[in-house]
Amino acid sequence: MRVHTAVVPAAGMGTRFLPATKAVPKELLPILDQPALQLIIDEAVGAGVDHIVIVTSHTKPAIEAYFAPAPDVIAKLRSSGREAMADRLQSIGRDVQVSFAYQDEARGLGHAVGCAREAVGDEPFAVLLPDEIMGSSALLDQLARLCESTGGSVVGLKRVPHDQVGSYGVIDPVGEADERGVIAIKDMVEKPSPADAPSNLIIIGRYVLTPDVFDEIAKVAPGAGGEIQLTDALRAQATRSPFHGVVSDVTRYDTGNPFGWLTAVIEIALADPSMGAPLTDWLGQLMRWNSVG
């Protein structure tokens, strides 16, 4: 079955970005002239998704407001001849169905995904963590096609230096990755010490999961802080069903902290046809000024 639905967990408080996130959800912080959330949606649509389920909180009404029609703004833009911008605003949410589910308690990623169960239904679905922005839809599309062909869940993977594995979920692989980067997984470990890690392949924020994961999430015992870990539910799936990962070198920006967000904005701006050249010139001048000073 083709993957039509994607879940975006976006209920977190964004504490690392306070005080900005006291008023503006982290997912709406701008990456150039677009909120990060829009880039996530564009990636999903590029992989064939036509239904986005955003798991949010009632304390973050701005996320829903972003998708609400804005006829007065659009009319003003058109009256001033800014047709392209009017068309762009009018298209938000029109090329994809957007639904909302709610997680009003901070109970972990597994719980957040579980909150989307009713909206997803009984079909495979993608999960895109909005802290991670990808350079294209290629990885998500490959995950979806692999889920279709194997009938099992699939996760995105990245190889990191061994001393960095303690910050991530790490897989215990079966053999080596094939020429497509596909590797079978027998188990996963959440944030192991480097000495105990079964590999240096970490799970990044892209998943395509079969719907039985919801039953596994419901069985997971809460861990530290009462959080329900998605990794625990995936481990249960891996014991009884095909479970694979895809090792990818797709461009990936981790915007989960202010420095990561800033570097992502700069790198994306440098690659932008209209901004790249003037930004490069400005950065060069800045470096020269600093070296003189």
C-alpha positions in Angstrom: 0.0 0.0 0.0 1.4 3.4 -1.0 2.2 5.7 1.9 -0.3 8.6 1.8 -0.1 10.0 5.4 2.7 11.6 7.3 2.7 12.5 11.0 4.6 15.5 12.2 5.1 15.6 16.0 5.0 19.3 16.9 3.6 19.6 20.4 6.9 20.3 22.2 7.5 23.5 24.1 10.8 24.4 22.3 12.5 25.2 25.6 15.9 25.5 23.9 14.6 28.5 21.9 13.0 30.4 24.8 12.1 33.2 25.1 11.3 33.3 21.4 9.1 30.2 21.6 7.1 31.7 24.4 5.1 33.3 21.6 6.2 31.6 18.4 6.2 27.8 18.0 9.6 26.4 17.2 8.2 24.8 14.1 7.2 28.2 12.7 10.7 29.8 13.1 11.8 31.0 9.7 14.2 29.3 7.4 14.8 32.2 5.1 11.2 33.3 4.2 9.4 30.0 5.1 8.7 28.4 8.4 10.5 25.2 9.1 7.2 23.3 9.2 6.5 24.3 5.6 9.8 22.7 4.5 8.8 19.5 6.2 5.4 19.5 4.5 7.0 20.1 1.1 9.4 17.2 1.7 6.5 14.9 2.5 4.5 16.0 -0.5 7.5 15.5 -2.7 7.5 11.8 -1.6 3.9 11.3 -2.5 2.2 12.1 0.8 -1.2 13.8 0.5 -2.3 13.9 4.1 -0.4 15.5 6.9 -1.3 14.9 10.5 0.3 17.5 12.8 0.4 16.5 16.5 0.3 19.8 18.3 -0.8 21.2 21.6 -3.8 23.5 22.5 -1.2 25.9 23.9 0.2 26.4 20.3 -2.7 27.9 18.3 -0.3 29.6 15.9 0.4 26.3 14.2 -3.3 25.9 13.3 -3.5 29.6 12.4 -0.7 29.1 9.8 -3.0 26.9 7.8 -6.2 29.0 8.2 -7.3 31.0 5.1 -6.2 34.7 5.1 -8.6 36.3 2.6 -7.9 39.9 3.8 -4.1 39.5 3.5 -4.5 37.8 0.0 -6.8 40.5 -1.2 -4.4 43.3 -0.1 -1.5 41.6 -1.9 -3.5 41.3 -5.1 -4.7 44.9 -4.9 -1.0 46.0 -4.7 0.0 43.8 -7.7 1.8 41.1 -5.7 0.1 38.2 -7.4 2.9 35.7 -6.9 3.0 36.2 -3.1 -0.8 36.0 -3.0 -0.8 32.8 -4.9 1.8 31.4 -2.6 -0.1 32.2 0.6 -3.3 30.9 -0.9 -1.7 27.6 -1.7 -0.7 26.8 1.9 -2.6 23.7 2.9 -4.3 23.4 -0.5 -2.0 20.9 -2.1 -2.3 18.5 0.9 -4.9 17.6 3.4 -3.9 18.8 6.9 -5.3 17.3 10.1 -4.5 18.0 13.7 -4.2 15.7 16.7 -3.3 16.9 20.2 -0.7 16.0 22.8 -1.2 18.3 25.7 1.2 16.4 28.1 4.9 16.0 27.4 5.0 12.2 27.4 7.6 11.4 24.7 7.8 10.8 21.0 6.1 7.4 21.2 3.1 9.0 22.9 3.0 11.8 20.3 2.9 9.3 17.5 0.2 7.4 19.3 -1.9 10.5 19.5 -2.2 10.4 15.7 -3.7 6.9 15.6 -7.3 7.9 14.8 -6.2 10.4 12.1 -3.8 7.9 10.4 -6.1 4.9 10.4 -5.0 1.4 9.4 -2.3 2.0 6.8 1.4 2.6 6.7 2.5 6.1 7.5 5.5 8.3 7.6 6.9 10.2 10.7 8.9 13.4 10.1 10.6 15.0 13.1 10.4 18.8 12.4 13.8 19.5 14.1 15.4 17.8 11.1 15.3 19.4 7.7 16.3 17.3 4.7 17.8 18.6 1.5 15.3 16.6 -0.7 12.4 14.1 -0.5 14.7 11.3 -1.8 15.2 9.5 1.5 11.6 9.6 2.6 10.5 8.3 -0.9 13.0 5.4 -0.6 11.7 4.6 2.9 8.1 4.5 1.7 8.9 2.3 -1.3 10.9 -0.1 0.9 8.0 -0.3 3.4 5.7 -1.2 0.5 8.0 -3.9 -0.8 8.9 -5.5 2.5 5.7 -5.0 4.4 7.7 -3.9 7.5 8.7 -0.6 9.1 11.7 1.3 7.9 13.9 4.0 9.5 16.3 6.5 8.1 19.9 6.0 9.3 23.2 8.0 9.3 26.7 6.8 10.1 28.4 8.9 12.8 31.7 8.8 14.7 31.5 6.1 17.4 32.0 8.6 20.2 28.8 10.4 19.2 26.3 7.5 19.4 25.3 8.2 23.0 23.0 11.0 21.9 20.9 8.9 19.6 18.9 5.7 19.0 21.4 3.2 17.6 20.6 0.1 15.5 21.9 -3.5 15.9 22.2 -4.5 12.3 22.0 -7.8 10.5 25.0 -7.8 8.2 26.1 -4.9 6.1 24.1 -2.4 4.0 23.5 -3.3 0.4 24.3 -1.0 -2.6 21.1 1.0 -2.0 22.0 1.6 1.7 19.4 -0.9 2.9 20.2 -2.9 6.0 18.2 -5.3 8.1 17.7 -4.5 11.7 17.4 -6.9 14.6 17.3 -4.5 17.5 17.8 -0.9 18.6 19.3 0.8 21.7 18.3 4.2 22.9 21.4 6.4 23.7 23.9 3.7 24.5 27.4 4.4 25.8 29.9 4.2 23.0 31.4 1.1 24.6 28.1 -0.7 24.5 26.8 0.6 21.2 26.1 -2.3 18.6 27.0 0.0 15.7 27.6 3.6 14.7 24.4 3.8 12.7 22.0 6.2 14.3 18.3 6.6 13.7 17.5 10.0 12.2 14.1 11.8 12.2 12.5 10.0 9.2 10.4 6.8 9.6 7.8 4.9 7.6 5.9 2.6 10.0 3.3 -0.1 9.6 0.1 0.6 11.6 0.6 -2.2 14.1 3.1 0.1 15.8 0.2 1.8 17.5 -0.6 -1.4 19.4 3.0 -1.6 20.4 3.0 2.0 21.6 0.0 1.2 23.7 2.0 -1.5 25.5 5.1 0.5 26.2 5.8 1.1 29.8 6.6 4.8 30.5 10.3 5.4 31.2 12.1 8.3 32.8 9.9 11.3 33.3 6.8 9.3 32.3 7.9 9.3 28.6 6.9 6.6 26.2 9.8 6.0 23.8 9.0 5.3 20.2 12.2 3.2 20.1 10.7 0.7 22.5 7.7 0.1 20.2 10.0 -0.3 17.2 12.1 -2.8 19.0 8.9 -4.9 19.5 8.1 -4.7 15.8 11.7 -5.8 14.9 11.3 -9.0 16.9 8.4 -10.3 14.8 8.3 -8.5 11.5 10.7 -7.4 8.7 12.4 -4.2 9.9 15.0 -2.3 7.8 16.9 0.9 7.8 18.3 3.0 4.9 21.8 4.5 5.4 21.6 7.8 3.7 23.9 10.7 2.8 21.0 13.1 2.1 21.8 16.6 3.2 20.4 16.9 6.8 20.1 20.0 9.0 19.5 19.6 12.7 17.6 22.7 13.8 16.8 21.4 17.3 19.0 24.1 19.0 19.8 27.7 18.2 23.2 27.0 16.7 21.9 24.2 14.5 19.1 26.4 13.3 21.5 29.3 12.6 23.9 27.2 10.6 20.9 25.6 8.6 19.7 29.1 7.7 23.1 30.1 6.5 23.8 27.0 4.5 20.4 27.0 2.9 20.8 30.7 2.1 24.2 30.1 0.5 22.5 27.5 -1.8 19.7 29.9 -2.7 20.0 31.3 -6.3 18.9 34.8 -5.2 20.7 35.0 -1.9 23.9 32.9 -2.3 26.1 35.3 -4.1 25.4 38.4 -2.0 25.6 36.4 1.3 28.9 34.9 0.2 30.2 38.4 -0.5 29.0 39.7 2.9 30.5 36.8 4.8 33.8 37.4 3.0 33.8 41.0 4.0 32.9 40.1 7.6 35.8 37.7 7.8 38.2 40.3 6.4 37.0 42.9 8.8 37.4 40.5 11.7 40.9 39.5 10.6 41.9 43.2 10.4 40.3 43.9 13.8 
